[in-house]
Amino acid sequence: MDLIISFATALVALLICLQVTVLLLWIERKGSALIQDRVGADRATLFGGLLPFNLGIVNTMMADPLKLLTKEDIVPAAADRFLHWLAPWMAVFPLFLTFAVVPFGDVLVIGGRQINLQAVELPGGILFVLAMVSLGVYGVIVGGWASNSRYAFLGGVRGSAQMISYEIPMGLALVSVALTYGTLDLQEIARAQGQLMWGVVPAWGIFYQPIAFILLFIAGIAESKRAPFDLPEAESELVAGFQTEYSGSKMSMFMMSDFIEVAIVAALTTTLFFGGWQVPFLYRDGFHFAAGFTVTAPPLVVTLLQIVSFLVKVFVLCWIQILIRWSLPRLRYDQLMAFGWKRLLPVGLANVAASAVLVLLLEGWTGA
Amino acid sequence: MILFWVVAVLSVASALTVVLHGNPVYCALALVMALFQVALMFVALDAHLLALLQVIVYAGAIVVLFLFVIMLLSLEPDVPSPGRYGMRAAAITLTVVLGVEVGAAVLLSEPGSPDPPPLDFGSTRMVAERLFTAHALPFELTSVLLLMAMVAAVVMARRHT
């Protein structure tokens, strides 16, 4: 029974990851059309357009992957065949694992059995996310190198330098969050955000660590290699950067890894700064509003509300990332490096120092 | 136990690939593989923090820099470099010395298990407590050493430009 439960939670985590990714594909295409005042993808219709309405979302979600998967797979003659095949897997695989430690709900109690809605309970969850995101670089570097093409190679070199540079502010932001909550466990951090400040405002991480949120969000967008940080792909300079020599299903895997990274950044910021699965005023037995007004709810409903709340927050943050991606122009390479090392890094260090001092002062305050 | 043998065989195989493969990019990737296997060993020993740090620092950053340098220098596979035979002799000598040392350490140490580790062995809290109380001085000295290396690197880069 325990085995089935852990299998089920892992499956739900994987499905959330995959579904968010596929949905993002459609949101990106239609969203970019909305931003640029176009119609966007509307060719795919079910039953040859016999239906009076356009099921665009379903069709685009099915048609795009089908088109990519059935395209011819071209490997350049001078490429390193093995690494050319391996690189997309190296890009996607670690990112799938990241969702294993993201909690999507509180502990659910059914028939005396406690089910933690998190695929893997890991005491060092934050470190695990950092480790897996940092491994995603290999797909870019190896893909760029194995293609044996100048454009792809330059993209791979750019990607490796960029992703290492922006991992540091990301790590510093995570350190200050860990200092605030005194734990590295993502589920415990999400649980700690369930209280209310002054009885009205939910005690979410963004009110404690606003600077860390900005740092993590910027560094996260840089890690996902999307505009304004899309220098490894930079289509006006490098054709398509590290993925120039990729086609068909392999290219779709690189594309998917970008979308998973968007989803990971959204899920991580949701968990650390927006209360994760917390719904304001909702506790284990139902809503407790101000002035003693309560609405009770069965545990299953509470859990469903938590999962929906988590997904809504994730999608809002994904949408903000897509909005940024389609509104800002690309940075120049020296600007990118200067911004990472001369702006984000000092701010991150100062934020860690300030958080440490504040945590110690507050501890002395309450301890004395 | 099965896990240990799988991990052990894989780690030795990937370590040999690092040394013996002709293509530097494959060598670096095999090094990532070897570091992963060692991280899995740490997990089997309940040292989760150490395993994660190993993946973040070595696999996630240091080998990426190795690859970066290999690709920037665009090393050709298997170029015989001058002084290669001297290097080879030195490497074999050092390997033999290390093997003798490890063998002596294993053979001469007392058999039997030491005290069982405490309950939260390897947890972040435990490692941090030991690091910042019992081993605070070496920790700070290491950070000074790293800072010196960083300053030295900047100075050398300045001199050449």
Interface residues (C-beta under 8 A of the other chain):
Chain A: D80 L83 L122 P123 G124 L127 F128 L130 A131 S134 L135 V137 Y138 I141 V142 G144 W145 F153 G156 V157 S160 A161 M163 I164 E167 L184
Chain B: V25 Y26 L29 V32 H48 L49 L52 L53 V55 I56 A59 G60 A61 V64 L65 L67 F68 M71 L72 S123 T124
